[in-house]
Amino acid sequence: MAWSDAHVLDQSGRTALVTGASGGIGLETARVLADRGAHVLLACRSMERGRAAAARIGGSTEVVHLDLTSLDSVREAAEGVRGRYERLDLLVNNAGVMFPSYRRTEDGFEAHFGVNHLGHFALTGLLLDLMTALPGSRIVTVASLAHRAGLGALDEDAARSSTGRRSLTAYGRSKLANLLFAQELHRRLATAGAPTASLAAHPGLSPTGLWHGDPPWFLRPVAAAGLRWLAHPADRAALPSLRAATDPHVPGGAHLGPSKLFESRGAPTAARSSRASRDMAAQDRLWKLSEGLTGVRYAFPSVPAPELSGVVCPVTDARG
Ligand SMILES: NC(=O)c1ccc[n+]([C@@H]2O[C@H](COP(=O)([O-])OP(=O)(O)OC[C@H]3O[C@@H](n4cnc5c(N)ncnc54)[C@H](OP(=O)(O)O)[C@@H]3O)[C@@H](O)[C@H]2O)c1
């Protein structure tokens, strides 16, 4: 039977934080987690939209202000969470932008790379020790099929570029960074012997607010046709994230996505990752670049478990 939200186990007693929960896939992810009994922190750049989302979701929620264009905001959000919570079971790095109206973030980073990758890199590092003592804790980073368009070097010049606003390559690079980060985090957690798992998920294609950006003219008809023929609604597009966050049979290091029509729609199962995203040297380079750019250093637990080092077990479930 294809995996659906009916498979999400009881989450009572668990605390989850979902970034970009004010709409689209993040809202659907938060809705199901809250419905299954988790206390869900909706991390949103607009408190008003966050509160409206909380009202739609019901269950036990709290809206946290988080603007990923600003590392100060990321630090404030993390401090606020740390002040109120002793544990975080699930972190879903979901928020994202594509072809936004601004070129750079407040800290001078290329908009896609700053919001989609660096903001989440910093947030995860600042919350990590709320998670690393908790068996079953998970960090899910939401990537995209577009990671394959992430060509060119992922270096400081690209990170600070002012020319990526309407560039599919720049969006693709930020999504490639999401995959490289999720894998490197998985390896570092496993090496440290932490029970926390890092996974990646991509939603396929879904007609959400992400598509309301300002794409180059030649992408408009392609996007319209893709959304018309290949997409699925946000509640279905949220299933890879939900499965990565909650299915105990899916191991750390996995990458999930939809099963049908070139992974654009369908039930969540193992997804393909580009060769570039599996490059361990690139994963390590991105980690060091991200530490340097954000100033966030991760505090991994100090008990090493060498036998776990480098474990990557793809999901082998039948495609639904
Ligand atoms: N939809 C697709 O076809 C598709 C395909 C591949 C991957 N994805 C990925 O799926 C994830 C969710 O996107 P979506 O499709 O649900 O798009 P969406 O409807 O536009 O939702 C994006 C969410 O991110 C939030 N966000 C944007 N900028 C932010 C910032 N600076 N700080 C904090 N939050 C911010 C948005 O908040 P506001 O409400 O304030 O705008 C919104 O809640 C993204 O990572 C995206 O790259 C989507």
The ligand as an ORCA input file, in Angstrom:
! r2SCAN-3c Opt
* xyz 0 1
  N       6.209     23.826     -4.818
  C       7.067     23.137     -5.558
  O       6.790     22.753     -6.729
  C       8.409     22.784     -4.997
  C       9.252     21.983     -5.777
  C      10.502     21.652     -5.264
  C      10.882     22.077     -4.017
  N      10.051     22.862     -3.279
  C      10.526     23.309     -1.954
  O       9.501     23.137     -1.001
  C       9.709     24.047      0.079
  C       8.377     24.700      0.438
  O       7.973     25.534     -0.635
  P       6.448     25.693     -1.072
  O       6.314     25.079     -2.397
  O       5.544     25.311      0.019
  O       6.413     27.279     -1.306
  P       5.570     28.413     -0.572
  O       4.128     28.098     -0.594
  O       6.025     29.692     -1.195
  O       6.077     28.326      0.919
  C       7.363     28.769      1.264
  C       7.388     29.096      2.721
  O       8.688     29.636      3.020
  C       8.495     30.851      3.715
  N       9.595     31.781      3.549
  C       9.978     32.409      2.419
  N      10.999     33.246      2.693
  C      11.248     33.124      4.016
  C      12.163     33.743      4.891
  N      13.012     34.680      4.468
  N      12.159     33.381      6.178
  C      11.281     32.464      6.633
  N      10.372     31.862      5.859
  C      10.359     32.198      4.559
  C       7.207     31.418      3.149
  O       6.701     32.401      3.999
  P       5.671     33.549      3.514
  O       4.305     32.965      3.711
  O       5.966     34.678      4.417
  O       5.995     33.829      2.080
  C       6.360     30.160      3.097
  O       5.841     29.854      4.354
  C      10.790     25.024     -0.405
  O      12.012     24.655      0.194
  C      10.853     24.794     -1.890
  O      12.125     25.074     -2.439
  C       8.819     23.220     -3.727
*
